[in-house]
């Protein structure tokens, strides 16, 4: 069985598509811009960027197809760990939730 290594979200309205991938346990993202008028032109693929725990948490909290794909690919526990990585930001909702349940 082949595993899907990337997820592409294409809004179909002319906005850039967004690619997600999991590399070495981290979730990375990039935008892919395609010229709709020139289908023969190759897409412009930006550099991959690692999501911060806060960015990953916001995508998980949104309960979208991205969450379902990540949960399937990473598993629930690895996904929770990725969201709860040590972060200096006190605004990380996953960290707040973790601290509440630990108290």
FENGIQUI-V989063 format. One record per run of one state. SS is the DSSP state (H for helix, E for strand, L for the rest). FROM is the first residue (numbers start at 1). LEN is the number of residues. If there is no record, write none. Layout:
SS/FROM/LEN
SS/FROM/LEN
//
This chain:
L/1/5
E/6/4
L/10/7
E/17/7
L/24/2
E/26/8
L/34/10
E/44/2
L/46/3
E/49/2
L/51/2
H/53/9
L/62/3
H/65/10
L/75/1
H/76/8
L/84/9
H/93/10
L/103/1
//
